[in-house]
């Protein structure tokens, strides 16, 4: 979500408001709906200070304590909502029925609040906007699309499909990373135990040498000294750094953009982010075009579901190009958003008048590449894990045994 400064001329005075929205187009719609008067200007602004304070509180209290969205329950509830609406039941009654019968506390809270909000004249998207931190921007974008087109059922079914795909991919990633993570934790725990229990026993012996110790030994002694005397302080500093990274990632556009840029350049991680994001973007755009949404509007809506700022910036460039009357494939080529295979598919779709179906095929292509990375992730991570494990074992071995060998050589020469 972004923040926009809205200037409205009402009763002879100019009034300024800050609103939160997916993009500028949605901000204009929200401004016209919520405020009276003549809309003069809408411009994007940095996150206000009070919102930064809110994010700060959210990180402190909610990241550890807040209710987590249970994906299977959310997917099931969204599908049930679509079925009930299709059966002719009013949206308010459908939300109440699901909210009262679900066991998930977060879903119960969202759905019952949505039912009350609709009774007071608000829309479903208004409530989902309040819970965006839980349900994600894609939920808000798809529900707003359903309200805009009048086909909320298809929008909900499509939203459920997206989340089901995301949930299955997450399970595959967790399964692929389970063994490497357990192995890494085991070696780190073993390393810490050796540092805290074994190294101190050799420390007294090393001090008797009265000679310059080898570098690996000095590194081990330094680590042992930090863990023994400054362990809690070190842990506090590490947690503070993690907190500050999360805080600035959520509140500073420049920091988020730079971080997203670094993540995209990282081996394996960059490919996972790129393929997953492009699959979701192309699939959403394809569905929007099939629903009769114009290309430009579809791009603006699809932009709202993108979290990576580098990719989002490229989509903004594409939107500007389409505004100038240029072809989608032409602008895609300039921005280098997709590779040549997907570009050829999209170009062929434009020429044949079947852009929606070719976008769908391009999305499937990126989905296949994403799945291929997930399936081979363990094999890709193993060399990294072996390098880390080997480095730690080598450090301990050299740090302990090099001085012992020097001592043995000194004893022989004596």
C-alpha positions as CSV (number, residue, x, y, z in Angstrom):
1,X,0.0,0.0,0.0
2,X,1.1,3.6,-0.8
3,X,0.3,7.0,0.7
4,X,-1.2,9.8,-1.3
5,X,-1.8,13.5,-0.5
6,X,-5.3,14.5,-1.8
7,X,-6.1,18.1,-2.4
8,X,-9.8,19.0,-2.5
9,X,-11.5,22.4,-3.0
10,X,-14.6,22.5,-0.9
11,X,-16.7,25.5,0.3
12,X,-14.1,28.0,-0.9
13,X,-11.2,26.3,0.8
14,X,-8.5,23.9,-0.2
15,X,-8.3,20.9,2.1
16,X,-5.5,18.3,2.1
17,X,-5.9,14.7,3.2
18,X,-3.6,11.6,3.4
19,X,-5.1,8.4,2.1
20,X,-3.7,4.9,1.8
21,X,-4.3,3.0,-1.4
22,X,-2.9,0.4,-3.8
23,X,-2.0,2.9,-6.6
24,X,-2.8,6.4,-7.8
25,X,-5.9,5.3,-9.8
26,X,-7.4,3.6,-6.7
27,X,-6.5,6.7,-4.6
28,X,-8.5,8.9,-7.0
29,X,-11.5,6.6,-6.7
30,X,-11.2,6.5,-2.8
31,X,-10.9,10.3,-2.7
32,X,-14.0,10.9,-4.8
33,X,-15.9,8.3,-2.7
34,X,-14.9,9.5,0.7
35,X,-14.6,13.3,0.4
36,X,-16.9,16.0,-1.0
37,X,-15.7,18.8,-3.3
38,X,-13.6,19.3,-6.4
39,X,-10.6,17.0,-6.6
40,X,-7.6,19.2,-7.5
41,X,-4.5,17.0,-7.1
42,X,-3.4,13.5,-6.0
43,X,0.3,12.9,-5.5
44,X,2.3,10.1,-3.8
45,X,4.0,11.1,-0.5
46,X,6.3,9.2,1.9
47,X,4.8,7.3,4.8
48,X,3.5,9.8,7.4
49,X,5.1,9.9,10.8
50,X,2.0,8.6,12.6
51,X,2.0,5.6,10.2
52,X,5.6,4.9,11.0
53,X,4.8,4.9,14.7
54,X,2.0,2.4,13.9
55,X,4.4,0.2,12.0
56,X,6.8,0.4,14.9
57,X,4.1,-0.8,17.3
58,X,3.1,-3.5,14.8
59,X,6.6,-4.9,14.6
60,X,7.0,-4.8,18.4
61,X,3.7,-6.3,19.4
62,X,2.3,-8.1,16.4
63,X,5.1,-9.8,14.7
64,X,5.5,-12.1,17.6
65,X,2.0,-12.1,19.2
66,X,-0.4,-11.3,16.4
67,X,-2.7,-13.9,15.0
68,X,-1.4,-15.6,11.9
69,X,-3.4,-16.2,8.8
70,X,-4.0,-19.9,8.4
71,X,-3.9,-20.4,4.7
72,X,-6.1,-23.6,4.4
73,X,-8.8,-22.0,6.5
74,X,-8.7,-18.7,4.6
75,X,-8.8,-20.5,1.2
76,X,-11.7,-22.6,2.4
77,X,-13.6,-19.6,3.7
78,X,-13.1,-17.6,0.4
79,X,-14.4,-20.6,-1.6
80,X,-17.4,-21.0,0.7
81,X,-18.1,-17.3,0.3
82,X,-18.1,-17.6,-3.5
83,X,-20.4,-20.6,-3.3
84,X,-22.9,-18.9,-1.0
85,X,-23.0,-15.7,-3.1
86,X,-23.5,-17.8,-6.3
87,X,-26.4,-19.6,-4.6
88,X,-28.2,-16.3,-4.2
89,X,-27.4,-15.6,-0.5
90,X,-26.7,-12.0,0.3
91,X,-23.1,-11.0,0.9
92,X,-23.9,-9.9,4.5
93,X,-25.6,-13.2,5.4
94,X,-22.9,-15.2,3.7
95,X,-20.2,-13.4,5.7
96,X,-22.1,-13.9,8.9
97,X,-22.7,-17.6,8.3
98,X,-19.0,-18.3,7.6
99,X,-17.8,-16.0,10.4
100,X,-20.0,-17.8,13.0
101,X,-19.1,-21.3,11.8
102,X,-15.4,-21.0,11.4
103,X,-13.0,-22.0,14.2
104,X,-10.2,-19.7,13.0
105,X,-10.3,-16.6,15.2
106,X,-8.8,-14.2,12.7
107,X,-11.2,-15.2,9.9
108,X,-14.1,-15.0,12.3
109,X,-13.0,-11.5,13.2
110,X,-12.6,-10.4,9.6
111,X,-15.8,-11.9,8.2
112,X,-18.1,-10.8,11.1
113,X,-16.6,-7.2,11.0
114,X,-17.2,-7.2,7.2
115,X,-20.8,-8.3,7.7
116,X,-21.4,-5.4,10.1
117,X,-19.6,-2.9,7.8
118,X,-21.7,-3.9,4.8
119,X,-24.8,-3.4,7.0
120,X,-23.6,0.2,7.6
121,X,-23.0,1.0,4.0
122,X,-19.3,0.1,3.5
123,X,-17.9,-2.4,1.0
124,X,-16.1,-5.7,1.5
125,X,-12.9,-4.2,0.2
126,X,-13.0,-1.4,2.9
127,X,-12.8,-4.1,5.6
128,X,-10.1,-6.1,3.8
129,X,-8.1,-2.9,3.5
130,X,-8.0,-2.7,7.3
131,X,-6.6,-6.3,7.5
132,X,-4.2,-6.0,4.6
133,X,-1.2,-6.9,6.9
134,X,-2.9,-10.3,7.4
135,X,-4.6,-11.1,4.1
136,X,-2.1,-9.3,1.7
137,X,-2.6,-6.7,-1.0
138,X,-3.6,-9.3,-3.5
139,X,-6.8,-10.0,-1.6
140,X,-7.7,-6.4,-1.5
141,X,-6.9,-6.0,-5.3
142,X,-9.0,-9.0,-6.3
143,X,-12.0,-8.1,-4.1
144,X,-11.9,-4.5,-5.5
145,X,-11.8,-6.0,-9.0
146,X,-14.9,-8.1,-8.2
147,X,-16.8,-5.1,-6.9
148,X,-15.8,-3.1,-9.9
149,X,-16.8,-5.6,-12.5
150,X,-19.9,-6.9,-10.5
151,X,-18.5,-10.4,-10.7
152,X,-17.4,-11.0,-7.1
153,X,-17.8,-14.8,-7.4
154,X,-15.2,-15.2,-10.1
155,X,-12.9,-12.8,-8.3
156,X,-13.2,-14.8,-5.0
157,X,-12.6,-18.1,-6.8
158,X,-9.5,-16.7,-8.5
159,X,-8.3,-15.3,-5.2
160,X,-8.7,-18.7,-3.6
161,X,-6.7,-20.3,-6.5
162,X,-3.9,-17.8,-6.1
163,X,-3.6,-18.5,-2.3
164,X,-3.9,-22.2,-2.9
165,X,-1.0,-22.0,-5.3
166,X,1.0,-19.8,-2.9
167,X,0.3,-22.2,0.0
168,X,1.4,-25.3,-2.0
169,X,4.6,-23.5,-3.2
170,X,5.3,-22.5,0.4
171,X,4.9,-26.1,1.6
172,X,7.3,-27.3,-1.2
173,X,9.9,-24.6,-0.2
174,X,9.6,-25.6,3.5
175,X,10.0,-29.3,2.6
176,X,13.1,-28.5,0.4
177,X,14.7,-26.3,3.1
178,X,13.9,-28.5,6.1
179,X,17.0,-30.8,5.9
180,X,19.5,-28.0,5.2
181,X,18.1,-25.8,8.0
182,X,18.1,-28.7,10.5
183,X,21.7,-29.5,9.5
184,X,22.8,-25.9,9.7
185,X,21.2,-25.5,13.2
186,X,22.9,-28.7,14.4
187,X,26.3,-27.6,13.3
188,X,25.9,-24.1,14.7
189,X,24.8,-25.5,18.1
190,X,27.8,-27.9,18.0
191,X,30.1,-25.0,17.2
192,X,28.7,-22.9,20.1
193,X,29.1,-25.8,22.5
194,X,32.7,-26.4,21.4
195,X,33.5,-22.7,21.8
196,X,31.9,-22.4,25.2
197,X,33.1,-25.7,26.7
198,X,36.2,-27.0,24.9
199,X,38.0,-23.8,23.9
200,X,38.2,-22.4,27.5
201,X,40.0,-25.7,28.6
202,X,42.7,-25.0,26.0
203,X,42.9,-21.3,26.7
204,X,45.1,-21.8,29.8
205,X,47.5,-23.9,27.8
206,X,47.7,-21.4,25.0
207,X,48.5,-18.6,27.4
208,X,51.5,-20.5,28.6
209,X,53.1,-20.4,25.1
210,X,54.1,-16.7,25.5
211,X,54.2,-16.6,21.7
212,X,52.1,-15.3,18.9
213,X,49.2,-17.7,18.4
214,X,48.1,-18.8,14.9
215,X,45.3,-16.8,13.3
216,X,42.6,-19.6,13.6
217,X,43.4,-19.8,17.3
218,X,43.1,-16.1,17.8
219,X,39.7,-16.1,16.0
220,X,38.5,-18.9,18.3
221,X,39.6,-17.1,21.4
222,X,38.0,-13.9,20.2
223,X,34.7,-15.7,19.6
224,X,34.9,-17.4,23.0
225,X,35.6,-14.0,24.7
226,X,32.6,-12.4,22.9
227,X,30.2,-15.2,23.7
228,X,31.3,-15.5,27.4
229,X,31.5,-11.8,28.3
230,X,29.2,-10.1,25.7
231,X,26.8,-12.9,24.7
232,X,23.6,-11.1,25.8
233,X,24.7,-7.8,24.3
234,X,25.6,-9.5,21.0
235,X,22.2,-11.1,20.9
236,X,20.5,-7.8,21.6
237,X,22.5,-6.1,18.8
238,X,21.6,-8.8,16.3
239,X,17.9,-8.6,17.2
240,X,18.1,-4.8,17.0
241,X,19.6,-4.9,13.6
242,X,16.9,-7.4,12.4
243,X,14.2,-5.1,13.8
244,X,15.7,-2.0,12.1
245,X,15.9,-3.8,8.8
246,X,12.2,-4.8,9.0
247,X,11.2,-1.3,10.2
248,X,13.0,0.6,7.4
249,X,11.9,-2.0,4.8
250,X,8.3,-1.2,5.8
251,X,8.7,2.6,6.1
252,X,11.4,3.8,3.7
253,X,10.8,3.5,0.0
254,X,14.6,4.0,-0.8
255,X,15.6,1.3,1.7
256,X,13.0,-1.1,0.4
257,X,13.9,-0.5,-3.2
258,X,17.6,-1.1,-2.5
259,X,16.9,-4.2,-0.5
260,X,14.6,-5.6,-3.2
261,X,17.3,-4.8,-5.8
262,X,19.9,-6.8,-3.7
263,X,17.5,-9.7,-3.2
264,X,16.9,-10.0,-7.0
265,X,20.6,-10.2,-7.6
266,X,21.2,-12.9,-5.1
267,X,21.7,-16.5,-6.5
268,X,18.7,-18.8,-6.1
269,X,16.7,-16.3,-3.9
270,X,16.6,-13.8,-6.8
271,X,15.2,-16.4,-9.2
272,X,12.6,-17.6,-6.8
273,X,11.3,-14.0,-6.2
274,X,11.4,-13.1,-9.9
275,X,9.6,-16.2,-11.2
276,X,7.0,-16.3,-8.4
277,X,6.2,-12.6,-8.9
278,X,6.1,-12.7,-12.7
279,X,3.8,-15.8,-12.6
280,X,1.4,-14.0,-10.2
281,X,1.5,-10.8,-12.3
282,X,1.0,-12.4,-15.7
283,X,-1.7,-14.7,-14.4
284,X,-3.6,-11.8,-12.8
285,X,-3.3,-9.7,-15.9
286,X,-4.6,-12.6,-18.0
287,X,-7.6,-13.1,-15.8
288,X,-8.4,-9.4,-15.8
289,X,-8.3,-9.2,-19.6
290,X,-10.5,-12.3,-19.8
291,X,-13.0,-10.5,-17.5
292,X,-13.2,-7.7,-20.0
293,X,-11.0,-5.2,-18.1
294,X,-9.0,-2.9,-20.5
295,X,-5.2,-3.6,-20.7
296,X,-4.3,-0.3,-19.0
297,X,-6.7,-0.8,-16.1
298,X,-5.5,-4.4,-15.8
299,X,-1.9,-3.3,-15.5
300,X,-2.8,-0.8,-12.8
301,X,-4.7,-3.4,-10.8
302,X,-1.9,-6.0,-11.3
303,X,0.7,-3.5,-10.1
304,X,-1.1,-3.4,-6.8
305,X,-0.3,-7.1,-6.0
306,X,3.4,-6.8,-6.7
307,X,5.6,-6.4,-3.5
308,X,9.0,-6.1,-5.1
309,X,9.6,-2.4,-5.8
310,X,12.1,-3.1,-8.6
311,X,9.6,-5.2,-10.6
312,X,6.8,-2.7,-9.6
313,X,8.9,0.2,-11.0
314,X,9.2,-1.7,-14.4
315,X,5.4,-2.2,-14.4
316,X,5.0,1.6,-13.9
317,X,7.2,2.2,-16.9
318,X,5.0,-0.3,-18.9
319,X,1.9,1.6,-17.8
320,X,3.4,4.9,-19.0
321,X,4.3,3.3,-22.3
322,X,0.8,2.0,-22.8
323,X,-0.6,5.4,-22.0
324,X,1.5,6.8,-24.8
325,X,-0.2,4.3,-27.2
326,X,2.7,1.8,-27.5
327,X,2.4,-2.0,-27.8
328,X,2.7,-4.1,-24.7
329,X,5.4,-6.3,-26.2
330,X,7.4,-3.3,-27.2
331,X,7.5,-1.8,-23.7
332,X,8.1,-5.2,-22.1
333,X,11.2,-5.5,-24.3
334,X,12.6,-2.1,-23.2
335,X,12.0,-2.8,-19.5
336,X,13.4,-6.3,-19.7
337,X,10.7,-7.5,-17.3
338,X,10.3,-10.9,-19.0
339,X,12.8,-13.1,-20.9
340,X,12.7,-13.6,-24.7
341,X,10.5,-16.7,-24.5
342,X,7.7,-15.0,-22.6
343,X,8.2,-11.9,-24.7
344,X,7.6,-14.0,-27.9
345,X,4.5,-15.5,-26.5
346,X,3.1,-12.1,-25.5
347,X,4.0,-10.6,-28.9
348,X,2.3,-13.5,-30.7
349,X,-0.8,-12.9,-28.5
350,X,-0.9,-9.2,-29.5
351,X,-0.6,-10.0,-33.2
352,X,-3.3,-12.8,-33.1
353,X,-5.7,-10.9,-30.8
354,X,-5.3,-13.6,-28.1
355,X,-3.3,-11.6,-25.6
356,X,-5.1,-13.0,-22.6
357,X,-4.5,-16.6,-23.5
358,X,-0.8,-16.0,-24.3
359,X,-0.3,-14.1,-21.0
360,X,-1.7,-17.2,-19.3
361,X,0.8,-19.4,-21.1
362,X,3.6,-17.1,-20.2
363,X,2.4,-17.3,-16.6
364,X,2.5,-21.1,-16.8
365,X,6.0,-20.9,-18.2
366,X,7.2,-19.0,-15.2
367,X,5.3,-21.3,-12.9
368,X,7.2,-24.3,-14.4
369,X,10.5,-22.5,-13.9
370,X,9.6,-21.7,-10.3
371,X,8.6,-25.3,-9.6
372,X,11.9,-26.5,-11.2
373,X,13.9,-24.4,-8.8
374,X,11.9,-25.5,-5.8
375,X,12.3,-29.2,-6.7
376,X,16.1,-28.8,-7.2
377,X,16.6,-26.4,-4.3
378,X,18.1,-29.0,-1.9
379,X,20.7,-30.0,-4.5
380,X,21.5,-26.3,-5.0
381,X,21.9,-25.6,-1.3
382,X,24.0,-28.6,-0.5
383,X,27.3,-27.1,-1.8
384,X,26.7,-24.0,0.3
385,X,25.9,-26.1,3.4
386,X,29.0,-28.2,2.9
387,X,31.1,-25.1,2.5
388,X,29.8,-23.6,5.8
389,X,30.2,-26.9,7.7
390,X,33.6,-27.5,6.3
391,X,34.7,-23.9,7.2
392,X,33.5,-24.3,10.8
393,X,35.1,-27.7,11.3
394,X,38.4,-26.4,9.7
395,X,38.4,-23.3,12.0
396,X,38.0,-25.4,15.1
397,X,40.5,-28.0,14.0
398,X,43.2,-25.5,13.0
399,X,42.5,-23.3,16.0
400,X,43.0,-26.1,18.5
401,X,45.6,-28.3,16.9
402,X,48.0,-25.8,15.3
403,X,49.2,-24.5,18.7
404,X,49.4,-28.1,20.0
405,X,51.7,-29.1,17.0
406,X,53.8,-26.0,17.7
407,X,54.1,-27.1,21.4
408,X,55.0,-30.7,20.4
409,X,57.7,-29.4,18.0
410,X,59.1,-27.1,20.7
411,X,59.3,-30.0,23.1
412,X,61.2,-32.2,20.5
413,X,63.7,-29.4,19.9
414,X,64.3,-28.8,23.6
